[in-house]
Amino acid sequence: MTTELETFLESIQDVVSFEEFQSASEQLRDILAVKHVVYHWVSSTGEQFGVGTYSSDWVDRYLERQYLRIDPVIFGCFQRFTPVNWKQLDWSSRAARAFFIDALAYGVGTQGFTVPVRGPNGQFALFTLNDDTSDAKWESFVAHKERNLVILAHEFNKKALAFEKDAIGVFAQPLSPREVTAMTYLANGLSRAQAAQKMEISEHTLRVYIEAARHKLGALNTTHAVARALSSGAIVI
């Protein structure tokens, strides 16, 4: 392991906020010189959040299209205890191929490597590296760094477990009625356009409500905000 990675491993346990956790994922992306680093976590209570370098547009698209139901990475890794190269997963269905094409359009790379991690009380997480390179170069990269990547995955998970224990479910500011309405529509699977139409406001105004709710909930993105709003009881569906 390089000195830079060793320093990173020491520093990640010092982060005290989701914002710093997000910054850590960006720092690791740069250290490893890959396109994306993503950590997706499901807590023991079913709350989900993610940190990583996928665009917010792709995260919102993933939620709005309910891609969780067809994502081969989710299905493939949920049944495994060992790391997996995305090329080993089943992308043969029409839905999976369409999902992959959509992901590429939103900046997701063609190569992926995911480490599934399980916590002590039913937690489940995925630690993913993603890039655009040839099969040969990606296989060489993974072969040389797999042990370190597994260590990194477990360090990310250790920090997530600490957040679950110390920080989840405590919010200082209540959501306004309009923020509650906006988040409730998103939680029910409506797109931003549909939610804005229901509320008889512009999509720009809707985004203002969503961003305000996100900050109050201490969430990194819209997906995380919806999950925190549901798990805390701020919205009910």
N, C-alpha and C positions, 0 to 999 in steps of 0.2 A: 504494500500500500504506500502511495506517495505521501510525502510530508503534508502536501496541500489537503489530501483527503483525510489524513489523521487530524489535522487542525479543524477541518469541517466537522468531523465526528465529535470532537470535544465541544465545539461551539453550538451545535444544534440543541443540546440539552439545556442550554442557557436561554433559549427563546421563551418569552413569557406572554406572547399574544399571537393570534392567528395571523396578523399582518407580518410578524417576524417569521412565522412558520412558512408563509408564502414566500418571503424573501429568501429563505433558506433553500427552497426548491429552485428558485431562479439562480442562486449562487451555485448549486450543485450542477445545474444544467451547463453553466459556463465552465466549471471545473472539468466535467466529463466531455465537454465539446460535443454535445448532442443537441438535437432540435428541441426536445421536450423532456421534462421530468414531471411526473404526476403521481400524487399519493391520494388514493380514494379510500375512505374509511367508513365503516358502518359500525356504530356503537352497540353496546349490549341492549340499549333501548330502541334500536332501529333508526336512530338519527344518523344522517349521512352528511359528510362534508368532504371537500377536496381541496388540496393545495396543488399548485402546479402551473405549468406555463402554456397550457392550451388557451386559446383566445376565449374571452368571455362570450363572444358570439357563438362559438362552438359549444360551450357549456350550456348556454341557453337553448340552442338548437337541439342538443341531446335531450334536454329535459322536455322541451315542447313536443318533440316527436316520439317521446317515450322509448328511446333507443335502448334503455336498460333491459327491455323485454327481449331484444334480439341480438344484443352485443355478444359476438363470439368470445371476446376476451373475458367478459363476466362469466359466461356459462362454462367456458373451458377452464378457467382458474378456480371457480367455485368447487370443482370436482377434483382439484389437485392440491398437493402439499409441496410440490417442487416447482421451481421457476420454469417458465415456458417461453420459447420463441414464438412469436405470433404465426410464423409460417407453419407451425405444427398444429394450429387450430383449424377447425372446420369452417371454411368460408364458402362452402359450396352452394348454399341456398341462395335463392334470388334476393331475399331480404337482406342477408348478410353482405352480399356483393353490393347492393344498392347503398347500404349503410357505409361500407368502406369507401365507395366513390364519394359519398356526401362528406365523409370525414376528410378526405383528401382536399376537397374543395374549400374546407375551412382551415386548412393548414396543418392537418395531422400528417405525420410522415408515413412512409410506406413500410418501415421496419419497426418492430416493437419487441420488447422483452419485459415480461411481467413477473414479479415475485408475489405470490399469495402469502398473506400473513394472518395468523389467527391469534386472538387474544384469549385471556383466561376465562372470560365470562360470555363467550359467544360473539366477541368482536371479530369482524372480518375486514381485511384491508387488501388493497392491491397497490404495489409500488411498481411504476412503469417507466421505462426509458423508451423514447421514440425518436426516430431519425429518418433521414432520406439518404441512403447509401446503397451500395450493391449488396447482394446476398453474401458474397464472399467476405467483404469488409465487415459486415455486421456480425457474421458468425465468428470472425477472428476477434472482434471487439468483445463480444460476449464471452468467448472462451478465455480471454486474458483477464477479464474483470468480474466474472460471475461470483466468485467468493466475496469480493468487496461489495458487490451490489446486494447480495443477501444480507450482509452486515448493515449496509445503509438502510435497507428496507426495515429491518428490525429496530434500528435507531429511530427512524421516522415513526414507527408504530409505538415505541416506548413513549415518545413525546405526546402522541395522540391519546394514549391511555392516561397520561398525566392531565391532559386537558379535560378528559371525560370525568376524572375524579374531582378536579378542582374548579372547573369553570363553566360547565354546561348547565344551562337552564337558569342562569342568573342575569337578568337584564334590568338596567337602571331606568330606562325610559319606556313607557307604554307606547304602542302603536296608535296613531290617530285612526279615526273611523275610515277615512279614505285609504290609508295604508293597509288596514285590515282587509278592506274590500279587494284591493289590488292583489294582495298576497293570497287571499282565499281563491280568487279566480285562477291564479297561476297554479295553486296547489291542486285544483280540480282539473288541471290539464289544458286549460285554455292558453292559446298563444297570446303574445303581447297585443297583437292586432285585435283579437277577439275580446280580450279583457278591456281594452280601450273603448271598443264599440259598446260593450255592456255598460261601462261607466259613463258613456257619452262624453269622452274626453279624447284629446289627441294622444298618439303614442309617445310624443315627447313629454307631455304632462304625466302620463303613466310612468315613464322612466324616472321622473322626479320622485314620485311616491315610492317606487320600488327601491331606489337608491337610498331614500331616507329610512325606509324600513330596514334595509340591509345594514346601514350604519348603526341603528339602534339595537339590532340583533347581534352585532359583532360578527357579521358573516362576511365571507370572502367574495361570494358571488351570489347570483340569484338562486341557484340550486341550494346552496348552503342556507340562504335566508329562509327559503320555504321550509326546509327541513327543521331549522331551529324554531320557526314560528309554530310549526305543528307540534314538535316535541315539548315545547314550553307551554302550550295551551293559548298562545297569543291569537291563533286562529283555530277554528274547528270546522272540519268538513264532514 
